[in-house]
Amino acid sequence: MSAAPRPEPATEGRGELATAAGSNEVATAVATEAAKSAVPPRSRRTARAFSIEDLRGLARRRLPRAVFDFFDGGSEDEATLRDNRAAYQRVRLMPKVLVDVSKVDTRTTLLGASSSLPIAIAPTGAVGFGWRGGDVAIARAAAAFGIPYALSTSATASIERIASEAGGCLWFQCYILSRRDFTLGLIERARVAGYEALMITVDLAVGGKRERDFRNDFSIPFKFTPKNVLDFATRPRWAFDMLLKGVPSLENLEGFTPAATSAASQASSVGRNYDPSFDWDRLREIRDVWKKKLIVKGIVRPDDAERAAALGVDAVVVSNHGGRQLDDGIATLDALPGVVAAIGDRVPVLVDGGVRRGRDVVKALALGATGVLIGRATLYGACAAGEAGAYRAIEILREELVRTMQLCGVPRVSDITPDLVRHDVRAA
């Protein structure tokens, strides 16, 4: 199915925009019901994948090193990347016993909408380089499970295409680009397409220094070099797909992003085009323009969380961009309790970074999170086997979450309370 036409923001009349928004919402609803009623996608490739790490291994074997490292890596020494995962290992569970857990209910509410799991899909960019159509694949898997999906500005599928082909509960993650009119245009397109929430990422004043990309001569858009051509040749199926069908584009950024021309811009071509002047006043302007749910992603400090709450945001995501921005930043699970203490009684607090097991979801909820965002988990699945792989990733986490809740004596999400966890001082 081809992408829907892109409306020009700020030039159409209010009535025309309302009509367009209504038709897009109908299309989204149709796509949502189709996704929920579809037969679950299956793949022989993922049949023996029993963990997210198994899916990671499948993705690694299928992709050229440069492409896998782009998804898998972090910034500089990758200390933040590693510590995001280690933080979950520093928390131990204190299970309750003799509780009836014959039936487990994982349903919850995220931003006022029902979700089958306390999980949403985090925005992940350039997924189409790992699996053609990967953005749609992940979004459809999310819709099938009845959980929210956040589309990245730097996705390889447009705002309109995701709405028409995937449906479900859609959030749009917006980077603040140097061209203000372009940023506002993206926000307007999301509104017209019927997205339920806008997510503003605030930890990208500039792009992170992602050294794996430098070493691999990897950039987006691609700049072919002898080194990366040899790397691509090691995965002939992937390479032939790119040669025959062309390199995917960052569809939401068409007409904006220039090609990377130097090593300094390779780690994130879009990074050169972020607006480092974006501040609280500009965020307030977006709050005034966007009338639906507003999420701020990239907060780790309680005082920043307080300012966001006072500004009127509907949720915050404790995030360090998966360890891809500031290295030696605090692990998100370590930052979570402080943010929850500051605003958790007023504003829902979500957390991302390092979630690889269903038990990680329980730990995050016990520390006060309303829900978690997963990015690399479904990304590994999609890179391994497309929609079937993304579906398998969510399925694995759901199965592990249910089992952990049973073993911990908590049959409902609301039963997951702070007394369920302890910090392991030996792992600190």
C-alpha positions in Angstrom: 0.0 0.0 0.0 1.4 3.4 -0.9 1.8 6.2 1.6 -1.2 8.5 2.0 -0.8 12.1 0.6 1.0 14.5 2.9 -1.0 17.6 3.7 0.7 20.9 3.7 0.6 22.3 7.3 -0.7 25.7 8.0 -2.1 26.3 4.5 -5.4 24.4 4.6 -8.5 25.7 6.2 -9.7 24.5 9.6 -12.6 22.6 8.1 -10.4 20.8 5.5 -8.1 19.8 8.3 -10.9 18.4 10.3 -12.2 16.4 7.4 -8.7 15.0 6.7 -8.2 14.1 10.3 -11.6 12.3 10.4 -10.8 10.3 7.3 -7.4 9.4 8.6 -8.8 8.3 12.0 -11.3 6.0 10.2 -8.4 4.5 8.2 -6.4 4.0 11.4 -9.3 2.3 13.1 -9.7 -0.1 10.1 -6.0 -0.9 10.1 -6.2 -1.5 13.9 -9.0 -4.0 13.7 -7.3 -5.8 10.8 -4.1 -6.1 12.9 -5.9 -7.4 15.9 -7.8 -10.0 14.0 -4.9 -11.2 11.8 -3.3 -14.6 12.3 -0.2 -14.0 14.4 2.8 -13.9 12.1 5.3 -16.8 12.6 8.8 -17.4 11.2 10.9 -20.5 11.3 13.8 -18.2 11.9 12.4 -17.1 15.3 10.8 -20.4 16.3 13.8 -21.3 18.5 14.2 -17.7 19.9 13.4 -17.9 23.6 14.8 -14.6 24.7 15.5 -11.1 23.4 19.2 -12.0 23.4 18.3 -14.9 21.0 16.7 -12.4 18.7 19.7 -10.1 19.0 21.9 -13.0 17.9 19.7 -13.7 14.9 19.8 -10.1 13.9 23.5 -10.0 14.2 24.0 -13.0 12.0 21.7 -11.5 9.3 23.0 -8.0 9.1 26.3 -6.4 8.0 28.4 -5.4 11.0 28.0 -1.7 10.3 24.2 -1.9 10.2 24.0 -4.1 13.3 26.4 -1.9 15.2 24.3 1.2 14.3 21.3 -0.3 16.1 23.2 -2.1 18.8 25.8 0.5 19.8 26.0 3.5 22.1 28.1 6.6 22.4 31.8 6.9 23.1 32.9 4.1 25.6 29.3 2.9 25.9 29.3 3.1 29.6 25.7 4.4 29.8 24.6 1.7 27.4 26.0 -1.1 29.6 24.8 0.5 32.8 21.2 0.7 31.6 21.2 -3.1 31.6 23.3 -3.5 34.7 20.9 -1.3 36.7 18.2 -4.0 36.3 20.6 -6.6 37.5 21.3 -4.6 40.7 17.6 -4.9 41.7 16.4 -8.1 43.2 12.8 -9.4 43.6 11.2 -10.2 46.9 8.4 -12.6 45.9 5.2 -13.1 47.9 3.9 -16.7 48.4 0.6 -18.4 48.8 -1.2 -16.0 46.5 -3.8 -17.2 44.0 -2.0 -16.5 40.6 -4.0 -18.9 38.5 -5.2 -15.9 36.5 -2.9 -13.0 35.7 -4.1 -9.7 34.3 -1.4 -7.6 32.6 -3.8 -4.9 31.4 -3.2 -1.3 32.4 -3.8 2.3 31.3 -1.2 4.3 29.5 -1.9 8.0 28.9 -5.6 7.4 29.5 -5.9 4.5 26.9 -6.2 0.8 27.7 -3.1 -1.3 27.0 -2.8 -5.0 27.2 0.6 -4.7 28.7 2.4 -2.0 30.7 4.7 -1.7 27.7 4.9 0.7 24.7 7.2 0.6 21.7 9.9 3.3 21.9 10.7 5.3 18.8 13.5 3.7 16.8 15.0 5.3 13.7 16.1 3.9 10.4 14.6 0.5 11.0 14.2 -0.1 7.3 18.0 -0.5 7.0 17.7 -3.6 9.1 14.5 -5.0 7.5 12.7 -3.4 4.6 9.3 -2.2 5.9 10.5 -2.8 9.5 8.8 0.3 10.9 5.4 -1.0 9.7 6.3 -4.5 10.9 6.9 -3.3 14.4 3.8 -1.0 14.4 1.6 -3.9 13.2 3.0 -6.2 15.9 2.2 -3.5 18.6 -1.3 -3.1 17.2 -1.9 -6.9 17.3 -0.9 -6.9 21.0 -2.9 -3.8 21.8 0.0 -1.7 23.0 1.1 1.8 22.0 3.6 2.4 19.2 5.8 5.5 19.0 6.9 6.4 15.5 10.3 8.1 15.2 10.9 11.3 13.2 13.8 9.4 11.5 11.7 6.3 10.6 11.8 4.8 7.2 8.0 5.0 7.0 6.0 8.1 6.9 3.6 9.4 9.6 0.7 8.7 7.2 1.9 5.3 6.1 2.0 4.0 9.6 -1.4 5.3 10.4 -2.9 3.6 7.3 -1.0 0.3 7.2 -0.6 -0.4 10.9 -3.1 1.5 13.0 -3.3 0.9 16.7 -2.6 3.4 19.4 0.0 5.7 17.8 2.3 8.2 19.3 4.6 10.5 17.2 8.1 11.2 18.5 9.3 14.6 17.2 12.9 15.8 17.1 13.4 19.5 17.3 15.0 20.3 14.0 16.8 23.5 13.0 14.0 24.5 10.7 11.2 25.4 13.0 8.6 25.4 10.1 9.6 21.8 9.3 9.2 20.7 12.9 5.8 22.3 13.2 4.8 20.7 9.9 5.7 17.2 11.3 3.5 17.9 14.3 0.6 19.0 12.2 0.9 15.9 10.0 0.7 13.7 13.1 -2.4 15.6 14.3 -4.1 15.2 10.9 -3.2 11.5 10.7 -4.9 10.9 14.1 -1.9 10.2 16.3 -3.0 10.2 20.0 0.1 11.6 21.6 3.1 13.7 20.7 6.5 12.8 22.2 9.1 15.5 22.3 12.7 14.2 22.7 14.7 16.7 24.8 18.1 14.9 25.1 19.4 15.6 21.6 20.7 19.2 21.5 23.4 17.6 19.4 24.0 14.1 18.1 26.0 11.7 20.2 29.5 10.5 19.3 28.8 7.0 18.1 32.2 5.6 17.5 31.1 2.2 16.1 29.6 4.2 13.2 32.9 6.0 12.6 34.9 2.8 12.6 32.4 1.1 10.2 32.2 4.0 7.8 28.5 4.0 8.4 26.2 7.0 7.8 22.6 7.8 7.0 22.1 8.5 4.2 24.6 5.9 3.0 28.0 7.0 1.8 29.6 4.0 0.2 33.3 3.4 0.9 35.6 0.5 0.2 35.4 -0.5 3.9 31.6 -0.7 4.2 31.1 -2.1 0.7 33.2 -5.1 1.8 31.2 -5.4 5.0 27.9 -5.3 3.1 29.2 -8.0 0.8 29.4 -10.4 3.7 25.6 -10.4 3.9 24.7 -11.0 0.2 20.9 -11.3 0.7 20.8 -8.0 2.6 23.1 -6.4 0.0 21.1 -7.6 -3.0 17.9 -6.3 -1.5 19.5 -2.9 -1.2 20.8 -3.0 -4.7 17.6 -4.2 -6.3 15.1 -2.2 -4.4 17.1 0.8 -3.4 18.2 2.2 -0.1 15.3 3.2 2.2 14.8 6.9 2.9 13.9 8.7 6.1 10.5 9.4 4.7 9.4 12.0 7.3 12.6 14.0 6.6 12.4 14.0 2.8 13.3 17.5 1.6 15.2 18.3 4.7 18.2 16.2 5.5 21.4 16.7 3.4 23.7 13.7 2.9 26.5 13.1 5.3 29.7 14.4 3.8 32.3 13.9 6.5 33.3 11.5 9.3 32.2 14.2 11.8 28.6 13.8 10.6 28.5 10.1 10.0 27.3 8.9 13.5 24.0 10.7 13.0 23.4 12.7 9.8 20.3 14.2 11.3 22.3 15.2 14.3 23.8 18.2 12.5 20.3 19.5 12.0 18.9 19.5 15.6 18.1 22.9 17.1 20.5 23.3 20.1 18.6 26.5 21.1 15.4 24.6 22.0 14.4 25.5 25.6 11.5 25.5 28.1 9.8 28.4 26.4 9.8 26.6 23.0 8.4 23.5 24.7 5.6 25.6 26.1 4.8 26.8 22.6 4.4 23.2 21.5 2.2 22.5 24.5 0.0 25.4 23.4 -0.2 24.1 19.8 -0.7 20.4 20.5 -4.0 19.8 22.2 -3.7 16.1 22.7 -1.5 14.1 25.0 2.1 15.5 25.2 5.0 13.3 26.4 8.5 14.6 27.1 11.2 12.0 26.7 14.8 12.3 27.9 14.4 13.5 31.5 16.5 12.0 34.3 16.6 14.9 36.9 13.8 15.5 39.4 13.9 19.2 39.0 13.5 18.9 35.2 10.6 16.6 35.8 9.0 19.3 38.1 9.4 21.9 35.4 7.8 19.6 32.8 4.9 18.8 35.1 4.3 22.5 35.8 4.3 23.2 32.1 1.4 20.8 31.7 2.9 17.7 30.0 0.8 14.5 30.2 3.7 12.1 30.8 7.5 12.0 31.0 9.9 9.3 29.9 13.0 8.8 32.0 15.4 8.1 29.2 19.0 8.6 28.2 18.4 7.7 24.6 19.4 4.1 25.1 23.0 5.2 25.9 23.4 6.7 22.5 23.9 10.3 23.6 25.8 11.4 26.7 28.2 8.7 28.0 28.6 8.2 31.7 25.0 9.4 32.2 23.0 7.9 34.9 21.2 4.6 34.2 17.5 5.2 33.7 16.4 2.7 36.3 18.6 4.5 38.8 17.1 7.8 37.9 13.5 6.6 38.0 12.8 6.7 41.7 13.8 10.4 42.0 11.6 11.4 39.1 8.7 9.4 40.5 9.1 11.0 43.9 9.1 14.5 42.3 6.0 14.1 40.0 4.7 10.6 40.2 1.5 11.6 42.1 0.6 14.1 39.3 2.1 12.9 36.0 2.6 9.3 34.7 6.3 8.4 34.5 7.5 5.9 31.9 11.1 4.6 31.6 13.1 3.1 28.8 16.7 1.7 28.3 17.9 -1.8 29.2 14.6 -3.6 29.2 15.3 -7.1 28.0 13.2 -9.4 30.2 9.7 -9.5 31.5 11.1 -9.3 35.0 12.6 -6.0 34.1 9.1 -4.6 33.6 8.1 -5.8 37.1 11.2 -4.1 38.6 10.5 -0.8 36.8 6.8 -0.8 37.9 7.8 -1.6 41.5 10.1 1.4 41.4 7.2 3.6 40.4 7.0 3.6 36.6 3.6 3.5 35.0 5.0 1.5 32.1 8.2 0.8 30.2 9.2 1.6 26.6 11.1 -1.0 24.6 13.2 -0.1 21.6 16.0 -2.6 20.8 13.9 -5.6 21.8 11.5 -5.3 19.0 14.2 -3.8 16.7 16.2 -7.0 17.1 13.1 -9.0 16.4 12.2 -7.0 13.2 15.8 -7.2 12.0 15.8 -11.0 12.5 12.4 -11.7 10.8 10.3 -8.7 10.1 6.8 -8.6 11.6 7.1 -12.1 12.8 10.3 -11.2 14.7 8.8 -8.1 16.2 5.7 -10.1 17.2 7.9 -12.7 18.8 9.8 -10.1 20.8 6.6 -8.8 22.4 5.4 -12.3 22.9 8.6 -13.3 24.8 8.3 -10.3 27.1 4.6 -10.9 27.7 5.2 -14.6 28.6 8.1 -13.6 30.9 6.0 -10.9 32.5 3.2 -13.2 33.2 5.5 -15.9 34.7 7.3 -13.3 36.8 4.1 -11.9 38.2 3.0 -15.5 39.1 6.3 -16.3 40.8 6.1 -13.0 42.6 2.6 -13.5 43.8 1.1 -10.4 42.0 -1.8 -11.3 39.8 -2.5 -7.8 38.7 -0.4 -4.9 37.5 -1.7 -2.8 40.4 -0.4 -5.4 42.8 3.2 -4.6 41.8 4.4 -2.4 44.7 7.7 -1.1 46.0 8.0 -3.8 48.7 8.6 -6.3 45.8 12.2 -5.1 45.1 15.4 -4.6 47.0 18.7 -3.3 45.7 21.6 -5.8 45.7 24.5 -4.0 47.4 26.9 -6.7 46.1 26.1 -5.7 42.5 26.5 -1.9 43.1 
